[in-house]
Amino acid sequence: MVTNEPTADDCPQTNEIPMLGLGTWKNTDPETCATSVEQALSMGYRHIDTAQAYNNEQAVGTGIARADLDREEVFVATKVWIDSLAYDDVLETTAQSLQRLGVERLDLLYVHWPARSYDPEATLAAFDELYEQGTIDHIGVSNFEPDQLRAAVEITEAPIVANQIECHPLLQQPDLREVAADLGVTLVAYSPLARGDVFEVPVLRDIAGEHGVSPAQVSLAWLRQRGLVAIPKATSRAHIADNWQSLSVTLSEDELDRIDALDEQRRLVDPAFGPWN
Ligand SMILES: NC(=O)c1ccc[n+]([C@@H]2O[C@H](COP(=O)([O-])OP(=O)(O)OC[C@H]3O[C@@H](n4cnc5c(N)ncnc54)[C@H](OP(=O)(O)O)[C@@H]3O)[C@@H](O)[C@H]2O)c1
C-alpha cells in the first residue's frame, strides 16, 4: 500500500525532461483544463504537454499562471501542427503559442507529425532558429519512425532530445526504443494508459492488486522503469493524483518482465497521415 505522497523532487528527469507529465489532448473545456493543470502543478507535476491542435493552449496557460510557480520550475511542451511546418509558419505559429500560453519561451517544441507540410530541411531549420534565439530550450519530434528520426538528428544543429510516440504495455515499440537509445533521444510515451485499455489487462490488474495500486500506476511505473517519460491525460483530481502516485511504485524485475510479454502492437492513435500507413 502506498502511503507517502511524492513531491516534485521525487520525479526523475531524463534529458532534462521530468519523467511524468500531464497530457491535455481533448481537455478542451477552458475551465476544466485550467483547473486540471493547476491541480497537477500544485500536486507536484512539473511537465505539461499540449499542442497547437488541442485548442487549449490558452487554458493550459491559465492553469500554469494560477499555480503561481516560478517559470523555471515548470516544463512546458507544445507541438507545431502539420499545416504549419513551412519555415515561416513554424516561426509565426510558435509566437502565437507563446502568446496563448502566456510564456516567453518553451521548454520543448515538437514537430507534431512528419506529415503534410513537413519538409525535413526547412522545418528543422526553423526549429534550429528558435533554439538559437532562445525561444525554445529543446527540440523534439513526434510520431517519427526510426529512419525519420535518424534523418532529423542528422539535419538539426541543436540536439533532438525527444520523440513523442504512442507507447504502453500493449504497444511497446521495441524498434524505436533501440534506435532512440542509440541516438540519445528520449522517448515520451503518449497514451500511456492505452486510453483506458490497460484497465482491462489481467496481468496489470493482478500486479496492481499485489501492490494495492491501480493498473494505471502499474503501467506508468513500467514505462518509467524502462526509461520512458509518460504523459497520462487526466481531467479529474482523482485521476491526476492516482497517476502521480505511480512515482511511489517500484516493480520487481519479474513484474517488469511479465509486462514486457504483453506487447500486442495495439496502436490506438492511427490517422491516415501516420508515417507507418
Ligand atoms: N503526439 C501525439 O500525436 C499525441 C497523440 C495522442 C496523445 N498525445 C498526448 O498524450 C497524452 C495522453 O494520451 P491520451 O490522452 O491519448 O490517453 P491516456 O493518457 O492513455 O488515457 C487518458 C484516459 O484515461 C483516463 N484516466 C487517466 N488517468 C486515469 C486513472 N488513474 N484511472 C482511470 N482512468 C484514468 C482519462 O480520463 P479523465 O480525462 O476522465 O481523467 C482519459 O479518459 C495526451 O493527452 C496528449 O497530451 C500526443
The ligand as an ORCA input file, in Angstrom:
! r2SCAN-3c Opt
* xyz 0 1
  N       1.939     13.428    -30.094
  C       0.775     12.911    -30.412
  O       0.450     12.727    -31.594
  C      -0.167     12.523    -29.311
  C      -1.243     11.660    -29.572
  C      -2.055     11.289    -28.517
  C      -1.817     11.789    -27.241
  N      -0.783     12.665    -27.018
  C      -0.508     13.221    -25.670
  O      -0.501     12.177    -24.719
  C      -1.474     12.440    -23.718
  C      -2.021     11.157    -23.134
  O      -2.591     10.328    -24.113
  P      -4.179     10.081    -24.281
  O      -4.897     11.288    -23.839
  O      -4.359      9.623    -25.675
  O      -4.506      8.819    -23.369
  P      -4.140      8.206    -21.936
  O      -3.377      9.154    -21.120
  O      -3.583      6.848    -22.185
  O      -5.604      7.971    -21.315
  C      -6.450      9.034    -20.976
  C      -7.770      8.449    -20.456
  O      -7.533      7.716    -19.243
  C      -8.337      8.261    -18.205
  N      -7.532      8.196    -16.974
  C      -6.414      8.915    -16.702
  N      -5.893      8.550    -15.527
  C      -6.701      7.592    -15.027
  C      -6.674      6.823    -13.834
  N      -5.686      6.974    -12.948
  N      -7.684      5.931    -13.628
  C      -8.669      5.772    -14.543
  N      -8.720      6.457    -15.694
  C      -7.756      7.361    -15.944
  C      -8.654      9.683    -18.603
  O      -9.865     10.064    -18.008
  P     -10.187     11.549    -17.447
  O      -9.803     12.534    -18.502
  O     -11.658     11.477    -17.193
  O      -9.438     11.773    -16.192
  C      -8.773      9.531    -20.123
  O     -10.031      9.031    -20.485
  C      -2.492     13.302    -24.470
  O      -3.388     13.947    -23.608
  C      -1.576     14.215    -25.220
  O      -1.041     15.221    -24.370
  C       0.048     13.006    -28.034
*
